[in-house]
Amino acid sequence: MPQTDKKAARRELTRAIYRNNHLRFFITVLLLAADAAAGMVGSWFLGQVLDTITAGNMSRLLRLSIGVVVFVLAMTLISSIQYRCKSRFIQRGLTRYKETAFHRISQKSIAAFTRENSATYISVLTNDTGSIEENYLNRTLLLVFHCISFLAALCMMLYYSWQVTLLALVLSMLPILVSVAMGKELVIREEALSDGNGRFVAQIKDLLSGFSVVKSFRAEAEATQLFQKANQDVEKVKFSRRWMEALVTVMTGNLCGSLVQFGLFLFSAYLAIRGHMTAGTVLIITNLANYLIQPISVVPQYLASRKAASGLIDKLADLICRNAETSGEALEPVLHDAIELDHVNFSYEPEKPVLRDISARFEAGRSYAVVGGSGCGKSTLLNLLLGSFRDYGGEIRFDGKELRGVAPESLYDLMCIMQQNVFIFDSDIRSNVTMFRDFPDEAVDRAMDMAGLTALVREKGPGYRCGENGAGLSGGEKQRIAIARCLLRRTPVLLMDEATAALDAKTSFEVTDAMLNIDGLTRIMVTHRLEEGILRRCDQILVLRQGTVCSQGTFDQLMEEKGYFYSLYTIANS
C-alpha cells in the first residue's frame, strides 16, 4: 500500500476531530490556562496567609479571608465551564472521527471487504475509540493544562528566587529521562492490547453468530472453553499494559517527584534561614513544587499514552487503505450488449479450484438460470460477476470492458443481487426495503406489493420493528424484503442467488414470474428449484458440475440431451 495513501487517511481522520471544532478547542485551552493561573493565585494566598500569621496582622488576615472566598467561587465557576467545554470538544471530535472512519470503510468495494475480518473494524470503532478518547483527546488537553501550570510555576519561582528555579529545572530532567526510556515499551503494549481486543471481539462474534449451531451440537462446554481462552489472553495483555503504565507512574511520580519536592523544600528552607526569603515564600515555593511534580510525573506518561493512541489512528488508517483498489473505468448504468466469461478460473485456496474454464455469454435483456448440485460453484459465479473477487483467471467482460479495470461503484449501479441470507436492520419494514434512502412512495408501494409485503405491513403495522438482523421476521418474510429492495432499485442486471428459497412453491413461482415479466431486465438466477414453468421462460440454462459448465441450452434442448440436467430435473420432480 502506498505510504502517501496511509498518510492521507491518517490526516483525514485527525482533521475530522478538529473539523468545525477549533473554536471549542481554543476556548477550552483558554479556560485551562485560567485554571492553571488560579493554582498560582492559590499558592500566593497561602504564602500571604502564613506571612500575615507571622506578623500577627489580624485586619490583613480578614481581607485575605474575603479574597480567598471570592477566589474559590471564581475558580469553581471557571473549572465548571472548562469541564463542560472540554466535554463538548471531545464529544464533537469523537463523533466526527467515527463518522469519517465509517464513511471511509463504507467506500471499500465488496472485493476489498470480503478479504477482511469485520471484527477488526468493530474493535477499532469501539475499543480503540475508547482509548483515543482517553489517551489522545482527554490527555492532549491535560498535557496543555500541565504544561501551562509547569511554566507558570517556574515563572513564579523565578520571581521569588532564581536559585530555586535553576534547581527545579535540573531536578526536572531526571523523571523526563526515565519516562522517555520507558515510554517506547508502553507504546508496544498499547498496540498489543489493540490487537488482543480485536481477537477477543472476533471470538465473541463467532461464538454468538453460531449460537444455534453450538446449542444443537451440544457444544456449550467447548464454546465456553474457547471464550475462556480468548478472555484470559486479552486480560493478560491488559495486565501487561497496566503494569507498564503503573511502573512509569511509580518511577516518575513517586520516586522522582519526591526528589523534586523535598529537594526544593530543603533548599528553600536553607535560603529562608540565610534571610533570603520569608517563611511564606517557602510555603509558596513548596506548593508551586506540586505544579512541577505533577506535570513531571504525568506528562511523560501522557505523552507515551498519546503516542500509543496515535498509533491506533495509524492502525485505522492502515485498515482503511488496506486492500483498497484503484478506481477503474466507469461503466454506464446500462448493459448494451452482454456479460461475457472467457475461460474463467477461480479458487479460494491454492490447488483447490472452485470454477474451472467457465465460458458463457449473458446477453442484455435476457433471462438465464444457473443450476447444478450443491458445491458446484453457482454462488461463486454470481459473486465474481458482482466483483467480490478480482483474483480470477481468464476474463469477465461487461460490454467488452474487463471487470478488473471497472470502478466498483459503477458496477453496483449496474447490478444488484438477491441472496438467500438476507441482512435486516432493526428498523421498520419500509425502511429496510428503501435502505433508508428516498424513493417515490408509488415506487416503494409497487415494489412491496410485487414482493408480497403489503399484507405483512398491514398485519404487523407500519411501525413494526424487524428486530436485530430480522429476528422478528420469518425467513420467507426476510426474503420478501430482499426481493422488494432489488425491485425498487431497478438496476439493469439482477442477480438472484436462491432468492426465493425460503418461500413456498406457489409464492416462489409468482415472485419469480413477476420478475421475468419486467421488460429490459437482464436476469441471472441461481436456483435449486427446477420448475418447468420458470425454466422454460429462461432464454438459456447454464448447468454446472464440479466447477465446470457441463452443458447449456434451453429447457427443451437440455431435456432432449438426457444428460446431467435431465438427471437433476428428474430427481427434483420425482
N, C-alpha and C positions, 0 to 999 in steps of 0.2 A: 504494500500500500504506500502511495507517495506520502512522504512526511509533510508536504505542503497541505495535503487534504486533511491530515490529522490536526495540524496546527490551526488550520482554518476552522475546523469543527470545534476545537478547543476554545478559540477566540469567540466563536458564536455562542457557545454555552456560557462562557464567563460574562460576555457582554449582556446576555439575556438577564443576568442577575441585576445589572445596573440600568437596564433599559427603562426609561421613564421612572427611574428610582433614584436619580442623582440628588434631587433636592432633599429627599428623606435622609439620604446618607450624609449630606452636608450639614443638615440641621442636627442630626444625631451626633456628628463629630463636634459641633459647636457646644452642644449640651454636655458631651463627655468632657470637653475642655473646662466648661463651667464647673462640672462635678469635681474634676481634679483640682481646680483652683480653690474650691470650697474646702478641700482637705488641707491645703496650705493655710487657709484662713483659720481653720480649726486648730492647727498646730500653734499658730500665732496667739490665739486666745489662751491656750494652755500655758504658754510661757508668760503671758502678761498676768494671768491669774496668780501664778507662782511668785513672780516678782512683786505683785501687789501684796500678797500674803507676807512676804519677807519684809516689805516696807511698812506693813501694818496700816495701809490706806483704805479705810472702810468705804468712803464715798466712791473711790475709784472702783472698788470691788462691786459696788451696786451698779455703777454704769456698765461695767463689763458684764454683769449678770443680765442686764436688759439686752445688751448687744448679743450675748450668746443665744438668748431666746429668739430674737429676730433672725439670727444667723441659722439656727436649727430649722425654723419654719421655712426660710428661703431655700435651704439646702434640700429639705424634704420635697418642696414643690419642684425644684429643678430635677431631682432624681426621678420623681414620678413621671414628669414629661419626657425625660430622657429614655426611660424604660419603654414608654409607650411608642415613642418614635423608633427606637431600635427594633421593637417587635414588629411594627408596621414595615420597616425596611426589610427585615428577614422574611416576613410573610410574602411581600411582593416579589422579592428576589427568588425565593424558592418556587413560588408559583410559576414565574416566567421560566425558570431553569427547567422544571419538569415539563412544562408545556413545549418548550423548544426541543427538549430531548425526545419527547414522544412524537412530535411533528417530524423530526429527522428520522426516527425509527420507522414511522408510517410511510416515509418516502422510499423505503427499500423495496426492491422488487420481490416477487414471490420466490424467484430463483435464489436470491441472496438470503432471504429469511428462512427458507427451508433447510439451509445448511447450518443453522444456528440453534442454540438451546434457548427457548423463550424464558426459562427460569433465570437465566443470566440477566435478562432485561428486567424481570420482576425484582431481582435483588438490587440492581443499580438504581432503580426508581423508588425503592423502599429503604433497605438497609443503608446503602451508600448515601442516599439523600439525607438520612438522619445524621450521618457522620459529617456531611458537608454543612448541614445546618449548624451543628455544634462546633465542629473543629475548623470550619472555614469561615462562615459568616459571623457567628457569635464571637469567635476568638479573634477575628480580624478587628472587630470593634473593641474588644477587650485589650488587644495589643495597642490600639490607638490610645485608649484611656491610660494604660500603664506607662506608655512612652511619654505621654504628656505629664503624667504625675512624676515620673523619674526626672524629666528635665526641669519641671517646676521646683521639685525638691532640691536639685543641685543648684539652681539659681538662688533659691532662698538660703541655702547653706553658704553659697559664695558671698551673699550679702553679710552674713554673720562672721564667717571665717574662711579664708582661702585655704588655710592649712587643713581644716576638716574636709573641705571639698576635694582637695587633692587626694587625701587618704581614701575618701569614698570612691573616687574613680579607680584608684589602684585596687582596692578590695573588690570592686565590682567585676574586675576581669576574671577572677577565679571561677565563679559559677557559670559565667558565659563560656569559658573554655571547656568546663565539664559538660555542659549541655550540648555544645557543638559535637563533642566526641561521642556522645550517646544518642544524639538526635537521629543519625542515619539508621541505627538499629530500630528505632521507633517507627520510622517510615516503612522499613521492611515488614515489620509486624502488622502495621496497619493494612498494607496491601495483602498480606497473607490472610488477615481477618476478612477482607472484602471477598477474596476468592473462597474462603471457607463458608461464608454466608451464602454465596452463590450455590455452592454444592449442597448446602443444607436445604435451601429453598427448592432446588431441583428434586431432591429426595422426597420432600414433603409433597410436592406437586405430583410426582409419580405415584406415591402411595395413595393419595386421595383420589387421583384420577382413576386408579384401578381398584377402588374400594369394593365394587360389586364383585369383581373377579377374585379379590382376596377373600371375601366372605364366602363365595360359592365354592372356592377351593379349600376352605377351612385353613387358610394360611395366616391367620391372625398373629400367631406366635412368631412366625418368620418375619412378617411385616414389622412387628414390634421390635424385633432384633435389628432389622435394617434401620429403623428410626433411632433406636438407642445408639447404634454405632455412629450414625451421622450427627446425632445430638452431642455425643461425647467428643467427637472430633472437633466440632465447631466451638464447644466450650473450652477445650484445651487451647485452641488458638486465641480465644478471648482472654483466657488466663494469662497467656504469654504476653499479650498486648498490654493488659492491665498491670502486670508485674513490671514491665519495662517502663511504663508511664509512672508508676509509683516510685521506681528506682530513680528516675530522673528527678522527681519531686523531692525525694529524700536528700539526694546529693546536692541539688541546687538550692532547695528551700531550707531544710533543717540544718545541714552542715554548713554550707557556705553562707546562708542567711544569718545564722547565729554568729559566725565570724565577723560579718559586716556590722551587725547591730552592736555587739559587745566591743568591737574594735573602735567604732565611732563614739560610743558612750564613754569608754575609758579615756580616750584621747581628749574628748570634750571636757571630762571631769578634770583632767590634768590642766587644760587651759584655764578652767574656772578657778582652780587652786592658785594658779600663777597670776590671776587677776585679769585675764584677757576676755572673760565673758561672765555673765551673771548665771545664777542657778536656773533662772527662767529660760535663758538661751540654751543651756544644756538640755533642758526638757524639750524645747522646740526641736533641737537637732536630733535628740533621741527619737522623738515622734516622727520627724522627717525621715529618719532611717528606715521606718516601716515602708515609706513610699519608694525607697531604694531597694529594700529587701524583697518586697512583693514582686515588683517587675523582674528583678534579677532571678527570682525563683520560678516565676510562671512564664515569663516571656520566652525563654528558650524552649520550654515545654510547649507553649502555644505555637511557636514557630515550627517546631517539629510536627505537631499535630496538624497545623495548617498545611505544611508541605505534604504530609501524608494524605490529607483530604484533597489537596490539589491533584495528587496522583490519582484519586478516584475520578476526578473530572477528566484527566487524561485517559483513564480506562474507558469511560463512557465515550469519549471522542474516538477512541480506537474501535470500539464496538460499532459506532455509527458508520465509520469508514470501512470496516471490515466487510469483505465480500461485495462491496459496492461496485456496481458496474458502470462503465462509462455510458453516457447517453448515446443512443444509436439514432438511426434514421426514423423519422416519424412516419407512421402509416396513416392513410386516410381511414376514417371510421366507416369504411365500406369495403366489402370484398367484391372486386370486379370480376375476377377470373376464377381462381381456385387456390386451395391449400394443397401443397404437394409434399409428399415424403419420398425422398430418394435414397434408398439403401441405408435406412436409419438403424443404428445400433445403440443400445444403451444398457448400462449395468449400474446398480447401486454399489456393488463391491467388485473389485478386480477378479477376472476369471469366472464371474458368475453373471452371464448376460441375462437380461430380462426381455429385451427386444432384440431380434436379430434380422438384419437385412429386410426391414419393412419398407415397402414401396407402395404408395397409394395416392389417389388424387380425389380430393373432395371439392367438387365444383360449386360455385356460388349459387345459392337459391335452391339447392337440392337437399335431400334428406338421406342420411346414412345411419346404419346400425352396425355396431361393433359387438360381436358375440364370441363366445368361447368359454372353455372351462375355467374354473377358479384358478387364479395364479398365472394366467397365460399372458398378462401384461396389458389388459384392456384399460384399466385406470391409469397406468403409467403412460400409455399412449396419449390420453387426454391431457395429463399433466405436462407432457412435452409440448403439446400444441399451445398450452397456456403459458409456456415459457418458464415453468417451475424449475427446469434444469437446462443448462446450456452446454454441459459436457457430454453431448451425444456424438456419435459418429454419423457420417452421411450429411444430408441436408434436409431442412424443413423450410419450405418457401411459401410466403404469402404474396400472391400476385407477383411472383418472381423474385421477391426480396427475401434473402436468407434471414431466418429468425434470430441468429446470433447478432446481427447488425441492426436489429429493430429496437427502438426505445420501448422499454417495458410499459410505460404509461400509455402509449398509443395502442399497444397490444390489448390492454384492459378496456380501452374504448371500443375495440373491435369485437371482443368476445366476453362472454360471461359463462360461468359454469354452475350447474346444479348438481350437488353431490348428495350421497346418501347420508353422510354425517353432517348435520346442519348446526351451525352455531347460532344461538339465540341470545339476545341481550335481555337483561332483567328489566324490561320495559313493556309497554302495551303492544298489542299485535300490529297495529298500523305503523308504529314507529319501527318495528322490526322489519316490516315489509319495505318501508321507504329508506331504512338505514339512516334515519334522522335527516334526510335530505328533503328539499322542497320539490314536490311534483304536483301537477294539477289534480284536483280532487277527482275529476272524471277518470283520469288515467289510473289513479290508485284504486278507485272503486271497481274499474273494469278488470284490473289485474287480480284483485282479491276475489272477485266473482268467478273469474275463469279458473282460479286455483281452488275454489270451493271454500273460501274463508268467510264469506258473508254470513252464512248461517252460524259459524263458530263465534263471530263477533257479536251477533245478535243474541246468542245463547249466554255468553260469558260477560257481555257488556263491553263498551268501547274502552273503558279504563282498566280492563283486566291485565294484570302484570303476569308475564310469562314465567317468571322465576329465573334463578341462576341457570344459564345455558338451557332454558326451556324446561325446567323441572316441573312446571305446572301444565305442560302440554304432552300429548301422546306423540309417538314417533311419526305417525301419519300427519298430525297437525303441524309438527315442525317442518315436515317436508312440503306441506302446502305453502308455508311461509316462504321457503326457498324457491318454490315454483313461482309464487307471486313476485318475488324480488326480480327474477330474471325476466318475467313477462313485463314488468314495469320498466326495466332498463331498455328493452327492445334493441339490444345490440345486434349487428348483422349476423353474427355467428353465435350459436347456442350449443354449448357442450353439456351433455346430460350423462352423469355417472350414477346409474341406478337410482335416478331421481325420484322414481315412484315406487321404490321397493317396499316402503312401509305402508303404502295404500292398498286397499283391497283391489281385487282384479277389475271390478267394474269401474271404480273411480280412477284407477290407474289408466285404464283404456280411454276413459273420457278426457282426462287431462292430457295424455299423450296425443290423442286425436285432435284436441283443440290446438296444440302447438304445431302439429303438422299442417293445420289449416291456415296458419299465418303466412301470408304471401311474402316472398323476398327474403325469407329467413333461411340461413344455412344451418342445418341441424346434424349434429354427430352424437348419436346416442349409444352409450354402453348399457346393455341390458342383459339380464339373465332370464327375463320373461319372453319366451319365444312364442308370441301371439301372432297368428297368421294375419289377422286383420291389420295389425300395426306393421309387421314386416313386409307385407305386400305393398304398403304405401311408401316404403323406403326405395329410393332410386337404386341403391346398392347396399349389399350387406358384406361387411368385412369379417372374415372368420379367422380368429387367432388360435393357434395351438402351439404351446410351449414356446411362446415368444416370436413365432413366425406367422406370416399370412399363408395359411394352407389353401385358402380358396376365397374368391369374392365374386359377386354377381347378384342378380335379382333373386327374389324368393323362389320363383319357378325354376330358374336355372340351377340353383343350388340343390333344390329338391330332386331335379332330374339327374343330377350327378350321383346321387345316392352315396355321398362321401361323408366326411366328418360332420358337416352341418346337418345332413339328413339324420344322422345318429343322435345328435344333440336335440333336434326338434322332436324326434320320435320319443325319446326318453322323457323330455319335458312335458309332453302332452299325452303320455300314456296313462 
